[in-house]
Amino acid sequence: MSDPLPGGLSGPSFEQALLVAPFHSWLQLKVLTANKDGIELEFPWRDETISNPRTRTIHGGVLASLIDLAGMYAILAQTTLVSATADLHVDYLRPATNGPIRIRAHVVKLGRTVSVAATELLDDAGVMVATGRGSYLMRPAAQPAA
């Protein structure tokens, strides 16, 4: 990890944030990079995420979750003020049949009330399987005591 912006999560605190919720921990995401330019994560291939045993494709809900989480964590790499997802749009481009899945996310807009992040999911051959864009609610910064 390199060059996080002041106020954002970095190093062990960033990796620990991935383990806060049981679902996030269950995903077993690996942080490859996290800095002011964005984040890159890796999701290991897991048979329990397959929705169609015949074609061995990852469930679309899991892919959407990866896009949502990566967008939020891209914002967390810059500021700890993000609080919740307000909107999420996912484009499924092709079935995800090979893993691990590489996840790349970057901040499009860092705002006071709403921030936006874009995410790409790539299979183990580097083929893009889904993209997405999320809007995230921000909480107000603590006001200094008068």
C-alpha positions, 0 to 999 in steps of 0.5 A, spaced: 500 500 500 502 506 498 501 514 498 494 514 502 491 521 502 491 524 509 484 522 513 483 515 509 484 508 512 491 505 510 495 499 512 493 494 517 487 499 518 484 498 511 485 491 511 482 490 518 476 494 515 474 489 510 473 484 516 468 488 520 462 485 517 461 478 517 459 478 510 465 482 508 470 477 512 466 471 508 468 474 502 476 473 503 478 479 499 485 480 499 488 488 498 493 488 493 493 496 493 490 502 496 492 509 495 489 516 492 488 513 485 484 507 487 484 500 490 485 493 487 482 487 491 482 480 489 476 475 490 478 468 490 474 463 486 469 460 491 465 454 489 459 456 494 458 463 490 456 459 483 449 460 481 449 455 475 453 448 477 452 447 469 456 453 467 460 454 473 458 462 473 459 466 479 452 469 482 450 476 480 449 478 487 456 476 489 459 480 483 454 486 485 456 486 492 464 486 490 462 492 486 459 495 492 464 494 497 470 496 492 467 503 491 466 504 498 473 502 500 476 506 494 472 512 498 475 509 505 482 510 502 481 517 502 476 519 507 473 515 513 467 519 512 463 514 508 457 511 511 452 507 506 450 506 499 445 510 496 445 507 489 448 502 485 448 500 478 451 494 475 453 492 468 454 485 467 458 484 461 459 476 460 459 470 465 464 470 471 467 463 470 474 463 472 477 466 478 480 469 482 476 476 480 480 482 480 477 488 482 479 495 481 475 501 483 477 509 483 473 515 486 469 519 481 467 524 485 469 525 493 463 530 495 461 533 502 454 529 502 455 524 496 461 521 493 461 516 487 466 511 485 467 506 479 469 499 479 471 494 474 471 486 475 476 482 471 477 474 471 483 471 471 485 472 464 484 479 465 477 479 461 472 484 464 466 481 466 462 487 470 462 494 471 459 498 476 458 505 479 456 507 486 453 513 490 455 513 497 452 517 503 457 521 507 457 523 514 459 530 516 466 531 519 466 532 526 466 540 528 472 542 532 470 545 539 469 552 540 
